[in-house]
Amino acid sequence: MGGWNPGTLPTESPSTDDIRVLHVDDQPDFLTLARAMLEREDDAFTITTASTTEDAHAILDDGGIDCVVSDFDMPNTDGLAFLRDVRETHPDLPFVLFTGKGSEEIASRAINEGVTDYVQKGGGREQYEVLANRVRNAVDQQRAHDALEASRAQLASFIEQSPMGIIEWDAERRVVRMNATAESILGYTADELRGSTWRAIVPSHERDALDEVAATLRAPGATAHSINENVTSDGELVVCEWYNRVVTNDAGESVGVFSQFQDVSEREEYRRRLGTLIDNLPGIVYRCRNERAWPFDYLAGVCEALTGYPTDAFVDGDIEWGDDVIVEADQDRAWATVQDALDDQTAFELTYEIQTRTGDRRTLWERGQGVYDHEGDLLAIEGFITDVTTFRDRTDDPR
């Protein structure tokens, strides 16, 4: 399993931008009155009027309308026929039927035709308060829906174009979808894996370890990282690095797992070979900070055989290479040699004596160099150290 998780599903707040309303009615005086009343009720409204459906379609074709308010009874047509025409070109545009001809039959037909809301005309200001509220609610809901769909489309685009493999799992930890990179890594299409659990892509020898990973992904917001072998559609094994996170909804409830992963087979093979090489070197490799104690960030090799101290003692800072291992007579010379090379950004070589944990003296040879960032600032020192005591014993002056 694996992957990065967006956390909670996105939600969008309704827009507070101006609302442009198209009011269609065959009575010009009523249009004028309604325009004044609606714009008084909500200063975000801009009312555009049309006394024929032909004029209304021309206005809609120009764009920018957020909601249509239409009468029912109009010459040669009615509001529902107009609604059907509008839906052909503007399927999601809020449409409010505002009519003096009210009946349960008309209301039922309007709902079946997909009208957004239905308001009956009446006397007094109250009808415009109701209409304004219905228009405002319809537009806010549509804008929130549009924003959410845009967010989902953008997220889907990011997922599909991600250089990482991505798998979305449902609450039962079954595949819902996966992107093209995941298909390329695993060799399966999304349709082939949809509905399958993670066991479909995990070889039997990895399942106990992955059961433990899955167990950590029970709590809302939980995350898990793992590196494990996965089995492709043709039976080949690939090493993948997985980042997983439990996805929650607005109520904080777990709704699935979002996994992001990559094929690290080459990287892990390189690490294995490097580890084998280091294990067989007659010395130690290191990465340390440029301080007189030479504190190690990384140390590997035959450290204990060389010094008598375990590797962890140096990495944890319990033993300091510069103060506790290098003999006092050689400490200043070693420091100066390294600093001169760092100043010139060149490699350094030096020999010095150490005192082991048991009190023995040994002569070590060291070669290293600084590691710099793109601006030339020193990040660390990396190098190799080996025992040349036997060589020293066979020469008059090993230095």
C-alpha positions in Angstrom: 0.0 0.0 0.0 1.2 3.6 -0.1 0.7 7.1 -0.5 0.3 10.7 0.1 -3.2 11.8 1.2 -4.8 15.2 0.7 -6.3 14.9 4.2 -9.9 16.1 4.1 -12.0 16.3 0.9 -12.1 19.9 -0.4 -15.0 22.2 0.2 -15.7 25.6 -1.3 -17.4 28.7 0.0 -20.0 30.4 -2.1 -18.8 33.4 -4.1 -19.7 36.9 -2.9 -19.3 38.3 -6.4 -22.1 40.3 -8.1 -25.1 38.3 -9.3 -26.5 39.0 -12.8 -30.1 37.9 -13.1 -32.1 37.6 -16.4 -35.8 38.3 -15.7 -38.1 37.2 -18.6 -41.7 38.4 -18.6 -44.1 39.7 -21.3 -45.2 42.6 -19.1 -42.7 45.5 -19.4 -44.2 47.4 -16.5 -43.9 44.4 -14.2 -40.3 43.9 -15.3 -39.5 47.5 -14.4 -41.1 47.1 -10.9 -39.5 43.7 -10.3 -36.1 45.0 -11.3 -36.3 47.9 -8.8 -37.5 45.7 -6.0 -35.0 42.9 -6.5 -32.0 45.3 -6.7 -33.3 46.9 -3.5 -33.5 43.6 -1.7 -29.9 42.5 -2.7 -27.3 45.1 -3.7 -25.3 42.3 -5.4 -28.0 41.9 -8.0 -27.9 43.3 -11.5 -31.2 42.7 -13.2 -31.3 42.3 -17.0 -34.8 42.1 -18.5 -36.3 40.5 -21.6 -40.0 40.6 -22.7 -39.6 37.7 -25.2 -37.8 34.4 -25.1 -36.1 35.4 -28.4 -34.5 38.4 -26.6 -33.7 36.2 -23.6 -31.8 33.7 -25.7 -29.8 36.5 -27.3 -28.8 37.7 -23.8 -27.9 34.2 -22.7 -25.8 33.7 -25.7 -23.7 36.8 -24.7 -22.9 35.0 -21.4 -22.5 36.3 -17.9 -26.0 35.4 -16.6 -26.0 33.7 -13.2 -29.7 33.0 -12.9 -32.9 33.1 -15.0 -36.2 34.2 -13.5 -39.1 33.5 -15.9 -42.8 33.9 -16.0 -44.9 30.9 -16.9 -47.6 32.4 -19.2 -46.0 34.1 -22.2 -47.3 34.6 -25.8 -46.7 31.6 -28.0 -44.9 29.7 -25.3 -44.7 29.1 -21.6 -42.0 29.0 -18.9 -41.5 25.3 -19.0 -40.9 25.3 -22.8 -38.4 28.1 -22.3 -36.8 26.1 -19.5 -36.3 23.1 -21.8 -34.7 25.4 -24.4 -32.4 26.9 -21.8 -31.3 23.5 -20.5 -30.1 22.5 -24.0 -27.4 25.1 -24.0 -27.1 25.9 -20.2 -27.8 22.7 -18.4 -26.6 23.9 -15.0 -27.8 27.5 -15.0 -30.2 28.2 -12.1 -33.7 28.7 -13.3 -36.5 30.1 -11.1 -40.1 30.0 -12.3 -41.9 33.2 -11.0 -45.5 33.1 -12.0 -48.9 34.3 -11.0 -50.5 31.1 -12.5 -49.9 28.7 -9.6 -51.1 25.2 -9.2 -49.8 21.9 -7.9 -49.8 20.6 -11.5 -47.6 23.4 -12.8 -45.2 23.0 -9.7 -45.0 19.3 -10.3 -44.3 19.7 -14.0 -41.7 22.4 -13.2 -39.9 20.0 -10.8 -40.0 17.2 -13.4 -38.5 19.5 -16.0 -35.6 20.4 -13.7 -36.5 23.9 -12.5 -34.2 25.1 -9.8 -37.0 26.7 -7.8 -40.7 27.8 -8.0 -42.0 31.1 -6.6 -45.6 32.2 -6.9 -46.3 35.9 -7.5 -48.3 37.7 -4.9 -49.0 41.2 -3.5 -46.6 43.3 -1.6 -42.9 43.4 -1.0 -42.8 40.0 0.6 -42.9 38.2 -2.7 -39.7 40.0 -3.8 -38.0 39.1 -0.5 -38.8 35.5 -1.1 -37.7 35.6 -4.8 -34.4 37.4 -3.9 -33.6 34.8 -1.3 -34.4 31.9 -3.7 -32.2 33.5 -6.4 -29.4 34.1 -4.0 -29.5 30.5 -2.6 -29.7 29.0 -6.1 -26.7 31.0 -7.3 -24.7 30.4 -4.2 -25.3 26.6 -4.4 -24.4 26.5 -8.1 -21.3 28.5 -7.6 -20.3 26.2 -4.7 -21.0 23.2 -6.9 -19.0 24.7 -9.8 -16.0 25.5 -7.5 -16.0 22.0 -6.0 -16.1 20.5 -9.4 -13.3 22.7 -10.6 -11.3 21.7 -7.5 -12.0 18.0 -8.1 -11.0 18.4 -11.8 -7.8 20.2 -10.8 -7.0 17.5 -8.3 -7.8 14.8 -10.8 -5.4 16.5 -13.3 -2.6 16.6 -10.7 -3.2 13.0 -9.9 -3.2 11.9 -13.5 -0.1 13.9 -14.4 1.9 13.1 -11.2 5.3 11.4 -11.8 4.4 9.3 -8.7 2.1 6.3 -8.8 -1.2 7.1 -7.1 -3.9 4.8 -5.9 -7.1 5.8 -4.1 -8.6 3.1 -1.8 -12.1 3.1 -0.4 -13.1 2.6 3.2 -12.8 -1.2 2.7 -9.2 -0.7 1.3 -10.3 -1.6 -2.2 -8.9 0.1 -5.3 -11.1 3.0 -6.5 -8.8 4.5 -9.1 -5.2 4.8 -10.0 -3.2 7.0 -12.3 -1.2 6.3 -15.4 2.1 6.1 -13.5 0.7 3.5 -11.1 -0.5 1.5 -14.2 3.0 1.7 -15.7 4.7 0.6 -12.5 2.4 -2.3 -11.7 1.5 -3.3 -15.2 -2.2 -3.4 -14.4 -4.9 -1.1 -15.8 -7.1 0.7 -13.4 -10.1 -1.4 -14.5 -8.2 -4.6 -13.8 -7.4 -3.6 -10.2 -10.6 -1.7 -9.4 -12.3 -3.4 -6.4 -9.2 -5.4 -5.5 -7.5 -5.1 -2.1 -3.8 -4.4 -1.6 -3.1 -8.1 -1.5 -3.5 -8.3 -5.3 -0.1 -6.4 -5.7 1.8 -7.7 -2.7 3.7 -11.0 -2.8 3.0 -13.6 -0.1 6.4 -13.1 1.6 5.6 -9.4 2.2 2.0 -9.8 3.5 2.8 -10.0 7.2 4.8 -6.8 7.1 2.1 -5.1 5.1 -0.6 -6.3 7.5 1.2 -4.2 10.1 1.3 -1.2 7.8 -2.4 -1.6 7.1 -3.1 -1.8 10.9 -1.6 1.6 11.4 -4.0 3.1 8.8 -7.2 2.7 10.9 -7.4 6.1 12.7 -8.6 9.2 10.8 -5.6 11.1 9.4 -3.2 8.3 10.1 -0.1 8.0 7.9 2.3 5.2 7.1 5.5 4.9 5.1 7.0 1.6 3.8 9.4 0.1 1.3 8.4 -3.3 0.1 8.3 -5.6 -2.9 5.2 -5.5 -5.1 4.3 -8.0 -7.8 3.4 -6.7 -11.3 0.8 -8.1 -13.6 3.4 -10.3 -15.3 4.7 -11.7 -12.0 7.8 -9.6 -11.8 8.9 -8.2 -8.4 9.6 -4.4 -8.1 10.6 -2.6 -4.9 8.3 0.4 -4.2 8.4 3.1 -1.7 4.9 4.0 -0.4 3.5 7.0 1.4 -0.1 6.4 2.7 -2.6 8.6 4.5 -6.1 8.0 5.7 -8.6 10.4 4.0 -11.3 12.0 6.1 -14.5 13.9 5.2 -15.6 17.2 6.8 -17.0 15.3 9.8 -13.6 13.7 10.4 -14.7 10.3 9.4 -12.4 8.0 7.5 -13.5 7.5 3.9 -10.5 5.7 2.4 -6.7 5.8 1.9 -4.7 7.9 -0.5 -1.4 6.3 -1.6 1.5 7.7 -3.5 4.4 5.4 -4.5 7.4 5.0 -6.7 9.6 2.3 -8.1 12.9 2.4 -6.2 14.2 -1.0 -7.4 17.3 0.6 -8.9 17.9 2.8 -5.9 17.6 -0.2 -3.5 19.8 -2.3 -5.6 22.4 0.4 -5.6 22.1 0.7 -1.8 22.5 -3.1 -1.5 25.6 -3.1 -3.6 27.0 -0.1 -1.7 26.3 -1.8 1.6 28.1 -4.9 0.4 31.1 -2.8 -0.8 31.3 -1.0 2.5 31.0 -4.2 4.5 34.0 -5.5 2.6 36.2 -2.4 2.8 39.1 -2.5 5.2 38.0 0.7 6.9 35.2 3.0 7.4 33.3 5.6 5.3 31.8 8.7 7.0 30.0 11.9 6.7 30.7 14.5 9.4 30.4 18.1 10.3 33.3 20.5 10.2 33.9 20.8 13.9 37.0 19.9 15.9 35.2 16.9 17.5 34.3 15.7 13.9 30.7 14.7 14.9 29.5 12.0 12.5 26.1 12.2 10.7 26.9 8.8 9.0 29.4 6.1 9.7 29.7 2.6 8.3 32.2 -0.1 8.0 34.6 -1.9 10.4 34.4 0.9 13.0 34.4 -1.4 16.1 37.2 -3.6 14.7 39.2 -0.4 14.0 38.6 1.6 17.2 37.0 -0.8 19.7 34.0 1.5 19.9 30.6 0.6 18.3 29.3 2.8 15.4 26.4 4.1 17.5 28.7 5.5 20.1 30.1 8.0 17.5 26.8 8.8 15.8 25.1 9.4 19.1 27.9 11.6 20.3 28.9 9.4 23.2 32.5 9.2 21.8 34.1 12.0 19.8 36.5 11.2 17.1 38.5 14.4 17.4 38.8 14.5 21.1 38.5 10.8 22.3 40.1 8.8 19.5 42.8 10.9 17.7 45.8 11.3 20.0 46.3 14.7 21.4 49.6 15.2 19.6 48.0 14.8 16.2 44.7 16.7 16.8 45.9 20.2 15.8 47.8 19.0 12.7 44.7 17.0 11.5 42.5 20.0 12.0 44.8 22.3 10.1 45.3 19.9 7.2 41.5 19.5 6.7 40.9 23.3 7.0 43.5 24.1 4.3 41.9 21.7 1.9 38.4 23.0 2.6 39.6 26.6 2.0 40.8 25.5 -1.5 37.8 23.1 -2.0 40.2 20.3 -2.7 40.5 16.7 -1.3 42.8 16.1 1.6 44.9 13.1 2.8 46.5 12.7 6.2 47.7 10.1 8.6 47.4 10.3 12.4 47.5 8.1 15.4 44.5 7.0 17.4 44.1 5.3 20.8 41.6 2.4 20.7 39.1 1.6 23.5 41.6 -1.0 24.9 44.4 1.6 24.9 46.3 0.3 21.8 47.9 2.8 19.4 47.1 2.6 15.6 48.0 4.7 12.7 45.2 5.6 10.3 45.2 7.0 6.8 42.3 9.2 5.8 41.1 10.8 2.5 38.1 13.0 2.2 36.7 16.2 0.8 34.0 18.8 1.5 30.5 18.6 0.2 29.2 22.0 -0.9 25.8 23.5 -2.0 25.2 25.4 -5.2 26.5 28.6 -3.6 29.7 27.0 -2.5 28.8 26.8 1.2 30.1 23.8 3.0 27.5 21.2 3.9 29.6 18.4 5.3 32.8 16.4 4.9 32.8 12.9 3.5 35.7 10.4 3.3 37.3 7.1 4.0 39.6 5.9 6.9 41.7 2.8 7.0 44.3 1.2 9.3 47.9 1.6 8.0 49.6 0.5 11.2 51.2 -2.5 9.6 52.6 -0.3 6.8 53.9 2.2 9.4 55.7 -0.6 11.3 57.5 -1.5 8.0 58.7 2.0 7.3 60.9 4.5 9.0 58.6 7.5 8.5 55.0 6.8 7.6 54.1 10.4 7.4 
